[in-house]
Every structure is written in C-alpha cells, then in structure tokens.
C-alpha cells in the first residue's frame, strides 16, 4: 500500500509528528500544560497530538511551530532541521 490518499496528497504519519512534537517541546522545556496554555488549546488536544492519535489542522500546526521555534516542515518530518 502506498502513502497516498485518493487525492494523491502525501500522508504524514501521526507518529512522526508526535515524535517531533515531543522533541521540540523538550528542547523548549515545555510540558503539555505549558504548550496548551501558550497556544490557547486544551490539555487533551496537545496530549492527543503527542501520543499520535490526532493531527493538528494547518492553522494549529503553524501556531505550534511558531511557539516552539521550529518549522512546520520539521514537525511534519520533511526536514531534520528545526528551522
């Protein structure tokens, strides 16, 4: 099975995003509560992102990347560089 949806858009594995989110949060010494408070999201939403059961929409992805000082490409696993 390939990694393309029916509209031929590449799919980002949730676990890749979750792992990179954890790394970026650890680099900033952020807890789930810290990030949730800073970006005005619920604790449970951030927890779901971190465990890989949910992905943020594009706007939330941008907000998370900005707060953690990393690129969206990094969070999505498209580059290994934070910026």
Long-range contacts (C-beta under 8 A, 24 or more apart in sequence): 12-55, 12-76, 12-77, 13-77, 14-52, 14-53, 14-54, 14-55, 15-52, 16-76, 16-77, 17-49, 17-52, 17-55, 17-75, 17-76, 17-77, 18-49, 18-50, 18-51, 18-52, 19-52, 20-70, 20-74, 20-75, 20-76, 20-77, 21-49, 21-50, 21-64, 21-68, 21-75, 22-50, 24-68, 24-69, 24-70, 24-74, 24-75, 24-82, 25-50, 25-68, 27-68, 27-82, 28-68, 28-69, 30-68, 35-64, 35-67, 35-68, 38-67, 39-63, 39-64, 39-67
